[in-house]
Amino acid sequence: MTTRRFASRLVVALVLAAVLGPGGAPAAESTIERRVTFDAQGRVWAITRAIAQRLQLAPPLWPIEGEYVEARLYESDDGWVLVAERSDDEFERWPLDDAAHASLAEHLGRHTPASGIATTKERTDTERRTAGGAFVRNQMIGALTVYGPAAAVVFSDDAAQATSGYLLAVGATFFASTHLARSRHISSAQVHLSTDALWKGAAIGSGIAYIASSSTPSSDDYALAAFGGGLLGTVAGYRLGRSLTDGEAHGASYGSTLAAALALGAVGMAGGFQGDDARGETAWMSLGGLAGYPIGATYARRSSYAITAGDIGALSAAGAVGTLTAATFLVDRDSAPSGREVAAVLTSGLIAGTLLGDRGLVRRVDHTESEGWLVGIGAVAGGLVGAALPLFVESDDATLYVGLASAGSIVGLVATEHMVAPAPARR
């Protein structure tokens, strides 16, 4: 080979190497996609199937059909891409032109404010990763405290069998809940509602066993009723939670608690709890707990302002503070208050605290779930500080203890609300 030919081939090889790159093929141009919100207001980062149904999204505006975990929107230099994650970890993509994207954003702008959907920027991808584990964890706690003890009571005639029943119930719960979490998508709304319904289902089941019995039920009757009620509550909460947002699920659970408490107060104001009609009183509280679920969910869904899971946490703290404040009027009196008076005062405080919490906390801002927890903890911390003051000076004035504790809880709640500074409420 001549020197000239070798030099020519070397030049060609160097040029090809520069063009093709180290991979031996032309370098492909990368496309950068940025995750964006669906709406122009920057609120809706992800849309689940339940939210899509609530927002009345359907073809041709919304091309996604069938089961899916959630949908996200991405923007690139080439336009918009709608990406849906299916429950089997497959992703499906639909390109959107400017007109389709504008129509979707306009539709969400019209329907989101009235939907009551919690769309804060708490990332739904993180929520999905932890919801399955939270479901298993909560069900295990339920097994350790409800299913296991109930099974042990049923086999209480023999210590070995009682232990065996306890262990069997706990172990079976772990495998069943883990299988469900691995094979199905479980939302945080399902986790919350199934957990809440487990405890209340066990309590209501025990109440039904008492109501239905003509005499005092045996321990086996209570245990079976609690086991069955807890299991039915879990299944019902899991199924109902599929169509609810986080705010609606938390609203449903708080509505159940509030309705049961109001039923308790109503029975007390009517002169109940005298020992002569315990079955009727139990029935009223059980009915209140059951009826509160749809009422609470409707409150979160139909409100003219968005209600988040954190809003419900702050609202429950306000109701508790109101009840504690009302208790100030019951202590250190010349004569002990009657049962009717106690029920009337505490119920009034609960109602007042809840209404003020709705006006002052829920309507003004949108709490994240962690912010709602902090507001409640702040109220407890403030109450402890208030109660510590008369204890420090060794006072024996009951009114001072309760009054300063309630004042401290109010200050703690308000101060924590200002410190966490939740985002302004959506309208």
C-alpha positions as CSV (number, residue, x, y, z in Angstrom):
1,M,0.0,0.0,0.0
2,T,1.4,3.4,-1.0
3,T,1.9,6.1,1.5
4,R,-0.7,8.3,-0.2
5,R,-3.4,5.6,-0.1
6,F,-2.7,4.9,3.5
7,A,-3.0,8.6,4.4
8,S,-6.3,8.8,2.5
9,R,-7.8,5.9,4.3
10,L,-6.6,7.2,7.6
11,V,-8.3,10.6,7.0
12,V,-11.5,8.8,5.9
13,A,-11.4,6.7,9.1
14,L,-10.9,9.7,11.3
15,V,-13.8,11.5,9.7
16,L,-16.1,8.5,10.1
17,A,-15.1,8.1,13.7
18,A,-16.0,11.7,14.3
19,V,-19.3,11.4,12.6
20,L,-20.4,8.0,13.9
21,G,-19.0,8.5,17.4
22,P,-17.8,5.7,19.7
23,G,-21.0,3.6,19.4
24,G,-20.5,3.0,15.6
25,A,-23.7,4.7,14.7
26,P,-24.9,8.3,14.3
27,A,-25.6,9.9,17.7
28,A,-29.3,10.2,18.3
29,E,-30.7,13.5,19.5
30,S,-32.2,13.2,22.9
31,T,-35.6,14.6,23.8
32,I,-36.2,16.3,27.1
33,E,-39.7,16.0,28.6
34,R,-40.7,18.1,31.5
35,R,-43.5,17.0,33.9
36,V,-46.1,19.8,34.0
37,T,-49.5,20.3,35.6
38,F,-52.7,19.5,33.7
39,D,-54.3,22.9,34.5
40,A,-53.1,26.4,34.0
41,Q,-53.3,27.2,37.7
42,G,-50.6,24.6,38.5
43,R,-52.6,22.4,40.8
44,V,-53.3,19.1,39.2
45,W,-50.1,17.1,38.9
46,A,-51.6,13.6,38.4
47,I,-55.1,12.3,37.6
48,T,-56.2,8.9,38.9
49,R,-59.1,7.0,37.4
50,A,-61.4,8.0,40.3
51,I,-60.5,11.7,39.8
52,A,-61.0,11.4,36.0
53,Q,-64.5,10.1,36.6
54,R,-65.2,12.9,39.0
55,L,-64.0,15.5,36.5
56,Q,-66.1,13.9,33.8
57,L,-63.1,13.2,31.6
58,A,-64.0,10.9,28.6
59,P,-63.1,10.4,25.0
60,P,-62.3,12.2,22.8
61,L,-61.0,14.8,25.2
62,W,-59.5,12.1,27.5
63,P,-58.1,9.2,25.5
64,I,-57.3,6.9,28.4
65,E,-59.8,4.1,29.0
66,G,-59.9,1.0,31.2
67,E,-58.0,0.5,34.4
68,Y,-54.9,2.6,35.2
69,V,-53.0,3.8,38.2
70,E,-52.6,7.5,37.3
71,A,-52.0,9.8,34.3
72,R,-49.4,12.5,34.0
73,L,-48.7,15.2,31.5
74,Y,-45.3,16.0,30.0
75,E,-44.1,18.9,27.8
76,S,-41.3,18.7,25.2
77,D,-40.1,20.8,22.3
78,D,-42.3,18.6,20.1
79,G,-45.5,19.2,22.0
80,W,-47.4,17.5,24.8
81,V,-47.5,13.8,25.8
82,L,-50.1,12.2,28.1
83,V,-48.7,9.2,29.9
84,A,-50.8,6.6,31.7
85,E,-49.4,4.0,34.1
86,R,-51.3,0.8,34.0
87,S,-51.6,-1.4,37.1
88,D,-49.2,-4.0,35.5
89,D,-46.4,-1.4,35.4
90,E,-46.9,-0.7,31.7
91,F,-47.0,2.8,30.4
92,E,-49.1,4.0,27.5
93,R,-48.5,7.4,25.8
94,W,-50.7,9.7,23.7
95,P,-49.3,12.7,21.9
96,L,-51.5,15.9,22.3
97,D,-51.4,18.8,19.9
98,D,-51.9,22.4,21.1
99,A,-55.6,22.4,20.5
100,A,-56.2,19.1,22.5
101,H,-54.0,20.3,25.4
102,A,-55.8,23.7,25.5
103,S,-59.2,21.9,25.5
104,L,-58.1,19.6,28.4
105,A,-56.8,22.5,30.4
106,E,-59.9,24.6,29.9
107,H,-62.1,21.6,30.9
108,L,-60.1,21.1,34.1
109,G,-60.3,24.8,34.9
110,R,-64.1,24.7,34.8
111,H,-64.6,21.5,36.7
112,T,-61.8,21.3,39.3
113,P,-62.9,24.1,41.7
114,A,-66.4,22.5,42.2
115,S,-65.0,19.0,42.6
116,G,-63.5,19.4,46.0
117,I,-60.4,17.4,44.8
118,A,-57.3,17.7,46.8
119,T,-54.6,18.6,44.3
120,T,-51.7,20.0,46.3
121,K,-48.2,19.4,45.1
122,E,-47.6,16.5,47.4
123,R,-46.2,14.0,45.0
124,T,-48.5,11.1,44.1
125,D,-45.6,8.9,42.9
126,T,-44.2,8.9,46.5
127,E,-47.7,8.2,47.8
128,R,-48.2,5.2,45.6
129,R,-44.9,3.7,46.6
130,T,-45.7,3.9,50.3
131,A,-49.5,3.1,50.2
132,G,-49.1,-0.6,49.8
133,G,-46.6,-0.9,52.7
134,A,-48.9,1.3,54.8
135,F,-51.8,-1.0,54.1
136,V,-49.9,-4.1,55.2
137,R,-48.6,-2.2,58.3
138,N,-52.0,-1.0,59.4
139,Q,-53.6,-4.4,58.8
140,M,-50.9,-6.0,60.9
141,I,-51.6,-3.6,63.8
142,G,-55.3,-4.5,63.4
143,A,-54.3,-8.2,63.5
144,L,-52.3,-7.8,66.7
145,T,-55.0,-5.8,68.5
146,V,-58.3,-7.1,67.0
147,Y,-58.1,-10.3,64.9
148,G,-55.5,-12.1,67.0
149,P,-57.1,-11.3,70.4
150,A,-60.5,-12.3,69.1
151,A,-59.2,-15.6,67.8
152,A,-57.5,-16.2,71.1
153,V,-60.7,-15.6,73.0
154,V,-62.6,-18.1,70.9
155,F,-60.1,-20.8,71.7
156,S,-59.6,-19.6,75.3
157,D,-60.5,-23.0,76.8
158,D,-57.0,-24.2,76.1
159,A,-53.9,-22.0,76.4
160,A,-52.1,-23.7,73.6
161,Q,-55.0,-23.4,71.2
162,A,-55.6,-19.8,72.2
163,T,-52.0,-19.0,71.4
164,S,-52.3,-20.9,68.2
165,G,-55.4,-19.0,67.2
166,Y,-53.7,-15.7,67.9
167,L,-50.6,-16.5,65.8
168,L,-52.7,-18.0,63.0
169,A,-54.8,-14.8,62.7
170,V,-51.8,-12.6,62.7
171,G,-49.9,-14.6,60.2
172,A,-52.8,-15.1,57.9
173,T,-53.4,-11.3,57.9
174,F,-49.8,-10.6,56.9
175,F,-49.9,-13.0,53.9
176,A,-53.4,-11.9,52.8
177,S,-52.6,-8.1,53.0
178,T,-49.2,-8.5,51.4
179,H,-50.6,-10.5,48.5
180,L,-53.3,-7.8,48.0
181,A,-50.7,-5.0,48.2
182,R,-48.5,-6.7,45.6
183,S,-51.2,-7.7,43.2
184,R,-53.4,-4.6,43.3
185,H,-52.9,-0.8,43.3
186,I,-53.9,0.5,46.7
187,S,-54.4,4.2,47.1
188,S,-53.8,6.2,50.3
189,A,-57.5,6.8,50.5
190,Q,-58.1,3.0,50.6
191,V,-55.4,2.6,53.3
192,H,-57.0,5.3,55.5
193,L,-60.6,4.2,55.1
194,S,-59.9,0.5,55.5
195,T,-57.9,1.2,58.6
196,D,-60.5,3.5,60.1
197,A,-63.3,1.0,59.3
198,L,-61.4,-1.9,60.8
199,W,-61.5,-0.3,64.3
200,K,-65.0,1.1,64.0
201,G,-66.3,-2.1,62.4
202,A,-64.9,-4.1,65.4
203,A,-66.6,-1.7,67.9
204,I,-69.9,-1.6,66.0
205,G,-69.8,-5.4,65.6
206,S,-69.4,-5.8,69.4
207,G,-72.3,-3.3,69.8
208,I,-74.5,-5.3,67.5
209,A,-73.8,-8.5,69.5
210,Y,-74.9,-6.7,72.6
211,I,-78.0,-5.2,71.0
212,A,-79.1,-8.5,69.5
213,S,-78.7,-10.5,72.7
214,S,-81.5,-10.8,75.2
215,S,-79.0,-11.3,78.0
216,T,-75.3,-10.4,78.4
217,P,-73.4,-11.9,75.5
218,S,-70.6,-14.3,76.2
219,S,-66.9,-13.4,75.6
220,D,-67.0,-15.7,72.5
221,D,-70.0,-13.7,71.1
222,Y,-68.1,-10.4,71.5
223,A,-64.9,-11.8,70.0
224,L,-66.6,-13.2,67.0
225,A,-68.6,-10.0,66.5
226,A,-65.5,-7.9,66.8
227,F,-63.6,-10.2,64.4
228,G,-66.4,-10.2,61.8
229,G,-67.0,-6.4,62.2
230,G,-63.4,-5.6,61.8
231,L,-63.0,-7.8,58.7
232,L,-66.2,-6.4,57.1
233,G,-65.1,-2.9,57.9
234,T,-61.7,-3.5,56.2
235,V,-63.3,-4.9,53.1
236,A,-65.9,-2.1,52.9
237,G,-63.3,0.6,53.4
238,Y,-61.0,-0.9,50.8
239,R,-63.8,-1.0,48.2
240,L,-65.3,2.3,49.0
241,G,-61.9,4.0,49.1
242,R,-61.2,3.2,45.4
243,S,-63.6,5.9,44.2
244,L,-62.6,8.5,46.8
245,T,-59.9,11.1,47.0
246,D,-57.8,11.5,50.1
247,G,-59.8,14.5,51.3
248,E,-63.1,12.5,50.8
249,A,-61.7,9.4,52.6
250,H,-60.6,11.5,55.6
251,G,-63.8,13.4,55.5
252,A,-65.7,10.2,55.6
253,S,-63.8,8.9,58.6
254,Y,-64.1,12.1,60.5
255,G,-67.8,12.4,59.7
256,S,-68.3,9.0,61.2
257,T,-66.4,10.0,64.4
258,L,-68.2,13.3,64.7
259,A,-71.7,11.8,64.0
260,A,-71.1,9.1,66.7
261,A,-70.0,11.8,69.2
262,L,-73.0,13.9,68.4
263,A,-75.3,10.9,68.9
264,L,-73.5,10.3,72.2
265,G,-74.2,13.9,73.2
266,A,-77.8,13.7,72.1
267,V,-78.4,10.6,74.1
268,G,-76.8,12.2,77.1
269,M,-79.0,15.4,76.8
270,A,-82.0,13.2,76.5
271,G,-81.2,11.7,79.9
272,G,-79.6,8.5,78.8
273,F,-76.8,6.5,80.3
274,Q,-78.8,5.8,83.4
275,G,-78.3,2.0,83.0
276,D,-81.9,1.2,82.0
277,D,-81.7,1.4,78.2
278,A,-78.0,0.7,77.3
279,R,-79.0,-1.3,74.2
280,G,-80.9,1.7,72.7
281,E,-78.0,4.0,73.5
282,T,-75.5,1.6,71.9
283,A,-77.8,1.4,68.8
284,W,-77.9,5.2,68.4
285,M,-74.1,5.5,68.6
286,S,-73.6,2.7,66.1
287,L,-76.1,4.2,63.7
288,G,-74.3,7.6,64.1
289,G,-71.0,6.1,63.3
290,L,-72.3,4.3,60.1
291,A,-74.3,7.3,58.9
292,G,-71.4,9.7,59.3
293,Y,-69.3,8.0,56.6
294,P,-71.4,9.2,53.6
295,I,-72.1,12.5,55.3
296,G,-68.4,13.2,55.8
297,A,-67.5,12.2,52.2
298,T,-70.3,14.4,50.8
299,Y,-69.0,17.3,52.8
300,A,-65.6,16.9,51.3
301,R,-66.9,16.3,47.8
302,R,-69.6,19.0,47.6
303,S,-68.0,21.9,49.4
304,S,-67.4,25.0,47.3
305,Y,-63.8,25.0,48.5
306,A,-61.3,22.2,48.2
307,I,-60.9,20.0,51.3
308,T,-57.7,18.0,51.7
309,A,-56.8,15.2,54.0
310,G,-54.7,17.7,56.0
311,D,-57.8,20.0,56.3
312,I,-59.7,17.2,58.0
313,G,-56.8,16.7,60.5
314,A,-56.8,20.4,61.4
315,L,-60.6,20.3,61.6
316,S,-60.6,17.4,64.1
317,A,-58.0,19.3,66.2
318,A,-60.3,22.3,66.3
319,G,-63.2,20.2,67.4
320,A,-61.2,18.6,70.2
321,V,-60.0,22.1,71.4
322,G,-63.6,23.3,71.4
323,T,-64.6,20.4,73.5
324,L,-61.8,21.0,76.0
325,T,-62.6,24.7,76.2
326,A,-66.3,23.9,76.9
327,A,-65.2,21.6,79.8
328,T,-64.0,24.7,81.6
329,F,-67.6,25.6,82.4
330,L,-68.1,22.2,84.1
331,V,-65.4,22.3,86.8
332,D,-65.2,23.9,90.2
333,R,-68.9,24.5,90.7
334,D,-70.8,24.5,93.9
335,S,-72.7,21.4,92.8
336,A,-71.8,18.6,90.4
337,P,-73.3,19.1,87.0
338,S,-76.0,16.7,85.9
339,G,-75.4,14.2,83.1
340,R,-77.7,16.3,80.8
341,E,-75.6,19.4,81.5
342,V,-72.3,17.6,80.8
343,A,-73.6,16.3,77.5
344,A,-75.0,19.7,76.5
345,V,-71.9,21.7,77.3
346,L,-69.4,19.2,75.7
347,T,-71.5,18.7,72.6
348,S,-71.9,22.4,72.2
349,G,-68.1,22.9,72.5
350,L,-67.5,20.2,69.9
351,I,-70.0,21.7,67.4
352,A,-68.5,25.2,68.0
353,G,-65.0,24.1,67.6
354,T,-65.8,22.2,64.4
355,L,-67.6,25.2,62.8
356,L,-64.9,27.6,63.8
357,G,-62.3,25.2,62.4
358,D,-64.1,25.0,59.1
359,R,-64.3,28.7,58.9
360,G,-60.9,29.6,60.1
361,L,-58.7,26.7,59.0
362,V,-60.4,24.7,56.2
363,R,-61.8,27.5,54.0
364,R,-58.7,29.8,54.2
365,V,-55.9,27.4,53.3
366,D,-55.2,23.9,52.0
367,H,-53.3,21.8,54.5
368,T,-51.0,19.0,53.4
369,E,-51.5,15.9,55.5
370,S,-48.3,16.5,57.5
371,E,-49.4,20.1,58.1
372,G,-52.7,18.9,59.5
373,W,-50.9,16.5,61.8
374,L,-48.6,19.4,63.0
375,V,-51.6,21.6,63.8
376,G,-53.1,18.9,66.0
377,I,-49.8,18.2,67.7
378,G,-49.3,21.9,68.3
379,A,-52.7,22.1,70.0
380,V,-51.7,19.2,72.3
381,A,-48.3,20.7,73.0
382,G,-50.0,24.1,73.9
383,G,-52.4,22.3,76.2
384,L,-49.6,20.6,78.0
385,V,-47.7,23.8,78.5
386,G,-50.9,25.5,79.8
387,A,-51.5,22.6,82.3
388,A,-47.9,22.7,83.5
389,L,-48.2,26.3,84.8
390,P,-50.7,25.7,87.7
391,L,-48.9,22.4,88.4
392,F,-45.7,24.2,88.8
393,V,-47.1,26.5,91.5
394,E,-48.9,23.5,93.1
395,S,-52.4,24.9,92.6
396,D,-55.4,22.8,93.6
397,D,-57.9,24.9,91.5
398,A,-59.4,22.6,88.9
399,T,-60.8,25.5,86.9
400,L,-57.3,26.9,86.5
401,Y,-55.9,23.6,85.2
402,V,-58.7,23.1,82.6
403,G,-58.8,26.8,81.7
404,L,-55.1,27.2,81.1
405,A,-54.9,23.8,79.3
406,S,-57.7,24.9,76.9
407,A,-56.1,28.4,76.5
408,G,-52.8,26.8,75.8
409,S,-54.3,24.4,73.2
410,I,-55.9,27.4,71.4
411,V,-52.6,29.3,71.4
412,G,-50.7,26.2,70.3
413,L,-53.1,25.5,67.4
414,V,-53.0,29.1,66.2
415,A,-49.3,29.4,66.5
416,T,-48.6,26.2,64.7
417,E,-51.0,27.2,61.9
418,H,-48.9,30.3,61.4
419,M,-45.6,28.5,61.6
420,V,-46.5,25.8,59.0
421,A,-48.1,28.5,56.7
422,P,-50.3,26.3,54.5
423,A,-51.0,27.3,50.9
424,P,-54.0,29.5,50.3
425,A,-57.2,27.6,49.6
426,R,-58.4,27.0,46.1
427,R,-61.8,28.4,45.1
